[in-house]
Amino acid sequence: MATDLAQSPINHATQDILEVADILNDLLVTKNGTVCLILKTSSVNFDLLSEDEQDVKIASFGSMVNSLDFQLQILIETRKINISKYADYLDTMDTPDLSAGLKRQFVIYKQFIRNLITNKEILDKRFMIIIPYRTGSVLDKNSSIEEKKKVIESATNYLYPKKYHIIKMVKGMGLDATQMTSSDISKYLYSIFNPGLPIKIDELAQIYT
């Protein structure tokens, strides 16, 4: 007898499908025991740099890659941004103190933003560097605190020297890198599976506790 998929109940929560076992001490722990340290980095508009500046960035990135003796993953995320509220905000601004010339420029700027919204997609890019550590342990919701503590301690000893090395190399490219906290990681995962919805701290607490 065929099953009507449209009427079939969904019995799995999102956290059952994800490979995330826990988020502890600013580290993401997967169900297969891999512990990940995540760095978020600043960015630069490469196309706006001079040719010499571009060459320096490329050489610095090459130096970082060549210096690695461990695995990492570079995650580039592109998201559409809705700036219509910003355009509405500009329309409400009162500019009595501006000179006639600045008022004309302000009108031109508002029209530029409106045209940008109408004719192009506004994109935001985020860059993250993920450093994994494979512990060989398998963790799940039934794992004891002592088991998790042992895994985190081992992972921290391995990951933190790598973190400081990457931060130093990224700084050499004229960029900043900071480690994502447990709260940052939770909010990021929540935003992926709940796009457009406000983040509710109480829901995060239920998912990752």
Backbone hydrogen bonds, N-H to C=O, Kabsch-Sander energy under -0.5 kcal/mol:
donor,donor_aa,acceptor,acceptor_aa,energy
5,L,3,T,-1.0
7,Q,4,D,-1.0
8,S,4,D,-0.6
8,S,5,L,-0.6
11,N,9,P,-0.7
16,D,13,A,-1.3
17,I,13,A,-0.9
17,I,14,T,-1.0
18,L,14,T,-2.2
21,A,19,E,-0.6
21,A,29,V,-3.0
22,D,29,V,-1.9
24,L,27,L,-2.2
27,L,24,L,-1.8
28,L,36,C,-2.4
29,V,22,D,-3.1
29,V,27,L,-0.5
30,T,28,L,-0.5
30,T,34,T,-3.0
31,K,19,E,-2.4
33,G,30,T,-1.7
35,V,133,Y,-3.0
36,C,28,L,-3.1
37,L,131,I,-2.4
39,L,37,L,-0.5
39,L,129,I,-3.0
40,K,178,T,-2.8
41,T,127,F,-2.4
42,S,176,D,-2.4
46,F,44,V,-1.2
48,L,45,N,-1.2
49,L,46,F,-1.3
54,Q,50,S,-2.5
55,D,51,E,-2.2
56,V,52,D,-1.9
57,K,53,E,-2.1
58,I,54,Q,-2.5
59,A,55,D,-2.4
60,S,56,V,-2.4
61,F,57,K,-2.4
62,G,58,I,-2.4
63,S,59,A,-2.1
64,M,60,S,-1.9
65,V,61,F,-2.4
66,N,62,G,-2.5
67,S,63,S,-1.1
68,L,64,M,-0.5
68,L,65,V,-1.2
73,Q,130,I,-2.5
75,L,73,Q,-0.6
75,L,128,M,-3.2
76,I,74,I,-0.6
77,E,75,L,-0.6
77,E,126,R,-2.7
79,R,124,D,-2.6
81,I,122,I,-3.3
83,I,81,I,-0.8
87,A,83,I,-1.9
88,D,84,S,-2.4
89,Y,85,K,-2.2
90,L,86,Y,-2.2
91,D,87,A,-1.6
92,T,88,D,-1.1
92,T,89,Y,-0.6
93,M,89,Y,-0.7
93,M,90,L,-0.9
98,L,95,T,-1.0
103,K,99,S,-2.4
104,R,100,A,-1.9
105,Q,101,G,-1.9
106,F,102,L,-2.4
107,V,103,K,-2.2
108,I,104,R,-2.2
109,Y,105,Q,-2.4
110,K,106,F,-2.3
111,Q,107,V,-2.2
112,F,108,I,-2.2
113,I,109,Y,-2.3
114,R,110,K,-2.1
115,N,111,Q,-2.5
116,L,112,F,-2.3
117,I,113,I,-2.2
118,T,114,R,-2.0
119,N,115,N,-2.8
120,K,116,L,-1.8
123,L,121,E,-0.6
124,D,79,R,-2.9
126,R,77,E,-2.5
127,F,41,T,-0.6
128,M,75,L,-2.6
129,I,39,L,-2.9
130,I,73,Q,-3.4
130,I,128,M,-0.5
131,I,37,L,-2.8
131,I,129,I,-0.5
133,Y,35,V,-1.9
135,T,33,G,-1.1
135,T,133,Y,-0.8
139,L,31,K,-0.7
139,L,137,S,-0.6
143,S,140,D,-1.9
148,K,144,S,-2.1
149,K,145,I,-2.7
150,K,146,E,-2.2
151,V,147,E,-2.0
152,I,148,K,-2.7
153,E,149,K,-2.4
154,S,150,K,-2.1
155,A,151,V,-2.5
156,T,152,I,-2.8
157,N,153,E,-1.8
158,Y,154,S,-1.2
159,L,155,A,-3.3
160,Y,156,T,-2.1
162,K,158,Y,-0.7
163,K,159,L,-2.5
164,Y,160,Y,-2.4
165,H,161,P,-1.6
166,I,162,K,-2.4
167,I,163,K,-2.6
168,K,164,Y,-2.0
169,M,165,H,-2.2
170,V,166,I,-2.9
171,K,167,I,-2.2
172,G,168,K,-1.3
173,M,170,V,-1.3
174,G,171,K,-1.8
175,L,170,V,-1.8
178,T,40,K,-2.3
180,M,38,I,-3.1
185,I,181,T,-2.5
186,S,182,S,-2.3
187,K,183,S,-2.5
188,Y,184,D,-2.3
189,L,185,I,-2.6
190,Y,186,S,-2.3
191,S,187,K,-2.4
192,I,188,Y,-1.5
193,F,189,L,-1.6
194,N,190,Y,-1.1
197,L,194,N,-1.8
201,I,199,I,-0.6
203,E,200,K,-0.7
204,L,200,K,-1.7
205,A,201,I,-2.1
206,Q,202,D,-1.4
207,I,203,E,-1.8
208,Y,204,L,-2.4
209,T,206,Q,-0.6
